[in-house]
Amino acid sequence: MGPEAAIDLINRYISREHLDDIDANCPLMALPTDIAHAGPAARDAYRQVLETMVGFFEANLQRQSHMMSRQRALALSAICVGAMVLARTIDDEALKDEICEAARAFANSAIAEER
C-alpha cells in the first residue's frame, strides 16, 4: 500500500475502460443528479461510498497532519469523480480522452509531491 496504491486507483478509476463499463460504473460518477434529488437514505449511502474513496486515499497518502491528509484525499476524490462525470456527458470522443488524461496527470502529479 502507499502512494503506489493511490496511483493505481486513480489510473483505474479515471480510465476509458471504467467510463465505458456502464453496467459497473461507480455510483459516485453514475448517480450524482439522482442522488441530489433523493431522500436521506440514498444521500447517506452515497456519502458512505465517497467516504470509502476518501479513506482509501487518506490511508495511502499519510501527511504530517490529519487535516492535510483529508484535504488531499477529498481533492483527489473530487478530481476522480468530476473527471468521469464530465467525460461521461461529452459526446466528443477526443475530448473525453483529453479530460481523463488531464485529470489523471494532475492527480498523479499531486501524489508525486508526497514522495
Secondary structure, 3 states (H helix, E strand, C coil): CCHHHHHHHHHHHCCHHHHHCHHHCCHHHHCHHHHHCCCHHHHHHHHHHHHHHHHHHHHHCCCCCHHHHHHHHHHHHHHHHHHHHHHHHCCCHHHHHHHHHHHHHHHHHHHHCCC
